[in-house]
Amino acid sequence: MKALWGIRIFCAVVEQKSFVSAARQLGTSPSSATRALQALEEELGTALLARSSKQLELTMAGESYYPIARQMLDLQQQAEEELNQQIAAPRGLLRFSAPETLGRTVLPRVLALLAEENPDLRFDVLYSDATLEPIREKLDFAIRGAFPASSELIGYPLWDYRRHLYASPAYLARHGAPEHPRQLPGHRVIIHTAPRVLKAWNFISQDTQISLNLSAWHRSNSGNGVLEAIRAGMGIGRLGDWLAEPLVARGELVRLCPEFRIVSSQGDDPQMHAVFASRSIPRKARLLLDALRRDGLTAARLP
């Protein structure tokens, strides 16, 4: 087991590029991590990392050894998960963050079902539209919407969706409906400001692409705040179809300029996804995310 611990330390140092970050991720001290790696190198009879005061670099032996070591840890994790599935039900606390809008219907329904099926499983949910880091916030994982950020965090896709323009019938009765995105500057636009202010909205249809820099009439750092402002008739806003279409079906919202959708600057549609700080995903976390991936979108579209 000491050799396995040394391998785990080695892989974490390589992936985090820091003894301090690797030790924090694994719940140990930097000095203990250093000693474990030194013991592994002594056992192997070769140096795996070249250390200097400013950086860490893999030696030639380290470059050859890392993919094998990573595979060993992945196989061990897989074996443990398969064994746990056979001998024990998920239990304990699962702490994670999620966008506020997931707390309206989708996530509570999935959590309620899992809690009923697994009475020893508990949840601590931090609802926030900010971009929270799992390590810093002591989270098992973080669920995010929009576009996966370029980072060293491990991604876990849930579902793709599309963004469109929406308004309430009351707003349209007072101000009319834009027939084209170019008419938006003449309307009261509601903009979501978390995690950052996106003034450029990129519209795409079958044969047209338009980028508009819009000034907000109203702003909110809350996805739920944006949705409720639109429902209340305060203006026109951008919403995910999984959230808005059930309200369209009930006559509470209207989709505007339906031939257009709003994409990233690269032309991509957004995605609901989760991020982990480690490749080792706890079984109880995978259980929740698999259920959310399988049932969450269906639940969101229920009227």
C-alpha positions as CSV (number, residue, x, y, z in Angstrom):
1,M,0.0,0.0,0.0
2,K,3.0,2.4,0.6
3,A,4.0,2.0,-3.1
4,L,0.4,2.7,-4.2
5,W,0.4,5.8,-2.0
6,G,3.6,6.9,-3.6
7,I,2.1,6.4,-7.1
8,R,-0.9,8.4,-6.1
9,I,1.3,11.2,-4.9
10,F,3.4,11.1,-8.1
11,C,0.4,11.3,-10.4
12,A,-1.1,14.2,-8.4
13,V,2.1,16.2,-8.5
14,V,2.3,15.7,-12.2
15,E,-1.3,16.7,-12.8
16,Q,-1.3,19.6,-10.3
17,K,2.3,20.7,-11.2
18,S,2.9,21.4,-7.5
19,F,3.7,19.4,-4.4
20,V,1.5,21.9,-2.3
21,S,-1.5,21.5,-4.6
22,A,-1.1,17.7,-4.8
23,A,-0.9,17.4,-1.0
24,R,-3.9,19.6,-0.5
25,Q,-5.9,17.5,-3.0
26,L,-5.0,14.2,-1.3
27,G,-5.4,15.6,2.3
28,T,-1.8,15.4,3.4
29,S,1.2,17.7,4.0
30,P,3.7,18.8,1.3
31,S,6.5,17.3,3.4
32,S,4.7,13.9,3.6
33,A,4.0,14.0,-0.2
34,T,7.7,14.7,-0.8
35,R,8.8,11.8,1.4
36,A,6.3,9.4,-0.3
37,L,7.6,10.3,-3.7
38,Q,11.2,9.9,-2.6
39,A,10.4,6.5,-1.3
40,L,8.8,5.6,-4.6
41,E,11.9,6.8,-6.5
42,E,14.2,4.8,-4.2
43,E,12.0,1.7,-4.8
44,L,12.2,2.1,-8.5
45,G,15.8,3.0,-8.5
46,T,15.4,6.2,-10.6
47,A,14.3,9.8,-10.3
48,L,10.8,10.5,-11.7
49,L,10.8,14.3,-11.3
50,A,13.5,16.9,-11.8
51,R,13.0,19.6,-9.1
52,S,14.2,23.2,-9.1
53,S,13.3,26.2,-7.0
54,K,10.8,27.4,-9.6
55,Q,9.4,24.3,-11.4
56,L,8.9,20.6,-11.6
57,E,9.7,18.6,-14.7
58,L,9.3,14.9,-15.6
59,T,12.6,13.0,-16.2
60,M,12.7,10.6,-19.1
61,A,11.9,7.8,-16.7
62,G,9.0,9.9,-15.3
63,E,7.6,10.4,-18.7
64,S,7.6,6.7,-19.4
65,Y,6.3,5.8,-15.9
66,Y,3.4,8.3,-15.6
67,P,0.9,6.8,-18.1
68,I,1.5,3.4,-16.5
69,A,1.0,4.8,-13.0
70,R,-2.1,6.6,-14.1
71,Q,-3.6,3.4,-15.5
72,M,-2.8,1.6,-12.3
73,L,-4.7,4.1,-10.2
74,D,-7.6,4.1,-12.6
75,L,-7.8,0.3,-12.5
76,Q,-7.6,0.3,-8.7
77,Q,-10.4,2.9,-8.6
78,Q,-12.5,0.8,-11.0
79,A,-11.9,-2.3,-8.9
80,E,-12.9,-0.5,-5.7
81,E,-16.1,0.9,-7.2
82,E,-17.1,-2.5,-8.6
83,L,-16.5,-4.1,-5.2
84,N,-18.4,-1.3,-3.4
85,Q,-21.3,-1.8,-5.7
86,Q,-21.5,-5.4,-4.6
87,I,-21.0,-5.0,-0.9
88,A,-22.4,-1.6,0.2
89,A,-25.0,1.0,-0.6
90,P,-23.9,4.6,-1.1
91,R,-23.7,6.5,2.2
92,G,-22.4,9.6,3.7
93,L,-22.4,13.3,2.7
94,L,-22.2,14.5,-0.9
95,R,-21.3,18.2,-1.1
96,F,-21.6,20.0,-4.4
97,S,-22.6,23.2,-6.1
98,A,-25.1,23.8,-8.9
99,P,-26.6,26.7,-10.8
100,E,-29.6,28.3,-9.1
101,T,-32.0,27.3,-12.0
102,L,-31.3,23.6,-11.4
103,G,-32.9,24.0,-8.0
104,R,-36.3,24.9,-9.4
105,T,-37.4,21.3,-10.4
106,V,-34.7,19.2,-12.0
107,L,-32.2,18.6,-9.2
108,P,-34.7,18.3,-6.2
109,R,-36.6,15.6,-8.1
110,V,-33.5,13.6,-8.8
111,L,-32.2,14.1,-5.2
112,A,-35.5,13.1,-3.7
113,L,-35.5,9.8,-5.7
114,L,-31.9,9.0,-4.8
115,A,-32.6,9.8,-1.1
116,E,-35.6,7.5,-1.1
117,E,-33.5,4.7,-2.7
118,N,-30.4,5.3,-0.6
119,P,-31.5,6.3,2.9
120,D,-27.9,6.6,4.2
121,L,-27.0,9.2,1.5
122,R,-27.1,12.9,2.4
123,F,-26.7,16.0,0.3
124,D,-25.3,19.4,0.9
125,V,-26.1,21.6,-2.1
126,L,-24.6,25.1,-2.7
127,Y,-26.7,26.8,-5.2
128,S,-24.7,29.6,-7.0
129,D,-24.3,31.0,-10.4
130,A,-20.7,31.9,-9.7
131,T,-17.9,29.7,-11.0
132,L,-16.9,27.8,-7.8
133,E,-13.7,25.7,-7.6
134,P,-14.2,22.3,-6.0
135,I,-10.9,22.3,-4.1
136,R,-11.3,25.9,-2.7
137,E,-14.9,25.4,-1.7
138,K,-14.3,21.8,-0.4
139,L,-16.8,20.3,-2.9
140,D,-17.0,16.8,-4.2
141,F,-17.8,18.4,-7.6
142,A,-19.4,21.5,-9.2
143,I,-22.2,21.5,-11.7
144,R,-22.0,24.3,-14.3
145,G,-23.9,25.5,-17.2
146,A,-22.9,27.4,-20.4
147,F,-19.5,26.4,-21.8
148,P,-16.9,24.1,-20.2
149,A,-13.9,26.3,-19.2
150,S,-10.4,25.4,-20.2
151,S,-8.9,24.1,-17.0
152,E,-7.2,21.2,-15.4
153,L,-10.5,20.1,-13.8
154,I,-12.0,16.8,-15.0
155,G,-15.2,17.3,-17.0
156,Y,-18.4,15.1,-16.8
157,P,-21.0,16.1,-19.5
158,L,-24.6,16.0,-18.5
159,W,-26.7,17.3,-21.4
160,D,-26.5,19.8,-24.2
161,Y,-29.1,22.5,-24.6
162,R,-29.9,25.7,-26.7
163,R,-30.4,29.3,-25.7
164,H,-33.2,31.4,-27.2
165,L,-34.9,34.8,-26.6
166,Y,-38.0,34.8,-24.4
167,A,-40.5,37.3,-23.1
168,S,-43.8,37.2,-21.3
169,P,-47.2,37.8,-23.1
170,A,-47.6,40.9,-20.8
171,Y,-44.4,42.5,-22.1
172,L,-45.2,41.7,-25.7
173,A,-48.7,43.3,-25.3
174,R,-47.1,46.5,-24.1
175,H,-43.9,46.7,-26.3
176,G,-44.5,44.3,-29.2
177,A,-42.2,41.5,-30.3
178,P,-38.9,42.0,-32.2
179,E,-39.1,40.2,-35.6
180,H,-35.3,40.0,-35.8
181,P,-32.4,40.1,-33.3
182,R,-31.3,43.4,-34.8
183,Q,-34.4,45.1,-33.2
184,L,-33.3,44.2,-29.7
185,P,-31.6,47.5,-28.9
186,G,-35.1,49.0,-29.1
187,H,-36.3,46.7,-26.3
188,R,-35.7,46.3,-22.6
189,V,-33.0,43.6,-22.5
190,I,-32.4,41.6,-19.3
191,I,-28.8,40.4,-18.9
192,H,-27.4,37.7,-16.5
193,T,-24.2,39.0,-14.9
194,A,-22.8,35.9,-13.3
195,P,-20.2,34.6,-13.6
196,R,-19.3,37.5,-15.9
197,V,-21.1,40.2,-18.0
198,L,-21.5,39.0,-21.6
199,K,-22.4,42.0,-23.7
200,A,-21.9,40.2,-27.0
201,W,-24.7,37.9,-27.9
202,N,-24.0,35.7,-30.9
203,F,-27.1,34.7,-32.9
204,I,-27.1,31.9,-35.5
205,S,-29.8,30.6,-37.8
206,Q,-29.7,28.2,-40.7
207,D,-28.2,30.8,-43.0
208,T,-27.3,33.9,-40.8
209,Q,-24.8,34.8,-38.1
210,I,-25.1,38.0,-36.1
211,S,-23.1,39.4,-33.1
212,L,-24.8,42.1,-31.1
213,N,-23.3,44.2,-28.3
214,L,-26.3,44.8,-26.1
215,S,-26.8,47.3,-23.2
216,A,-28.8,45.9,-20.3
217,W,-32.0,47.6,-19.3
218,H,-32.1,45.3,-16.3
219,R,-29.3,43.1,-14.9
220,S,-29.2,40.2,-12.3
221,N,-26.5,37.9,-11.1
222,S,-29.1,35.2,-10.5
223,G,-30.4,32.8,-13.2
224,N,-33.6,32.6,-11.2
225,G,-33.7,36.4,-11.0
226,V,-33.5,36.7,-14.8
227,L,-36.2,34.1,-15.3
228,E,-38.6,35.7,-12.8
229,A,-37.9,39.2,-14.3
230,I,-38.9,37.9,-17.7
231,R,-42.0,36.1,-16.4
232,A,-43.0,39.3,-14.6
233,G,-42.9,41.2,-17.9
234,M,-39.8,43.4,-17.2
235,G,-38.1,42.6,-20.6
236,I,-36.6,40.2,-23.0
237,G,-34.0,37.7,-21.9
238,R,-31.8,34.8,-22.9
239,L,-32.8,31.4,-21.4
240,G,-31.9,27.7,-21.9
241,D,-34.6,25.8,-23.7
242,W,-34.7,23.1,-21.0
243,L,-35.7,25.8,-18.5
244,A,-38.0,28.0,-20.6
245,E,-39.9,25.6,-22.9
246,P,-42.1,24.1,-20.1
247,L,-43.2,27.7,-19.4
248,V,-43.9,28.3,-23.1
249,A,-46.1,25.2,-23.2
250,R,-48.1,26.7,-20.3
251,G,-48.4,30.0,-22.0
252,E,-46.3,31.9,-19.5
253,L,-43.5,32.7,-21.9
254,V,-43.1,33.2,-25.7
255,R,-40.0,32.3,-27.7
256,L,-38.9,35.2,-29.9
257,C,-37.1,35.1,-33.2
258,P,-37.5,31.3,-33.1
259,E,-35.3,30.6,-36.1
260,F,-32.3,32.0,-34.2
261,R,-30.4,30.5,-31.2
262,I,-27.7,32.1,-29.1
263,V,-24.3,30.4,-29.2
264,S,-20.7,31.0,-28.1
265,S,-18.3,33.1,-30.2
266,Q,-17.1,29.8,-31.7
267,G,-20.6,28.8,-32.6
268,D,-21.1,26.2,-29.9
269,D,-24.3,25.5,-28.0
270,P,-24.0,25.4,-24.2
271,Q,-23.8,22.3,-22.1
272,M,-24.7,21.3,-18.5
273,H,-21.7,19.6,-17.0
274,A,-19.9,18.8,-13.8
275,V,-16.2,19.3,-12.9
276,F,-14.0,17.4,-10.4
277,A,-10.6,18.2,-9.1
278,S,-9.6,14.5,-9.3
279,R,-9.9,11.7,-11.8
280,S,-11.1,9.6,-8.9
281,I,-14.9,10.3,-8.9
282,P,-16.7,8.9,-5.8
283,R,-19.3,6.3,-6.5
284,K,-22.0,8.3,-4.8
285,A,-21.2,11.3,-7.0
286,R,-21.3,9.2,-10.2
287,L,-24.6,7.7,-9.0
288,L,-26.1,11.2,-8.7
289,L,-24.6,12.5,-12.0
290,D,-25.7,9.4,-13.9
291,A,-29.3,9.9,-12.6
292,L,-29.2,13.6,-13.5
293,R,-27.9,12.9,-17.0
294,R,-30.5,10.2,-17.5
295,D,-33.5,11.8,-15.9
296,G,-32.8,15.5,-15.4
297,L,-33.6,16.8,-18.8
298,T,-36.9,14.8,-18.9
299,A,-37.8,16.1,-15.4
300,A,-37.0,19.7,-16.5
301,R,-39.4,19.5,-19.4
302,L,-42.3,18.2,-17.4
303,P,-45.0,20.9,-17.2
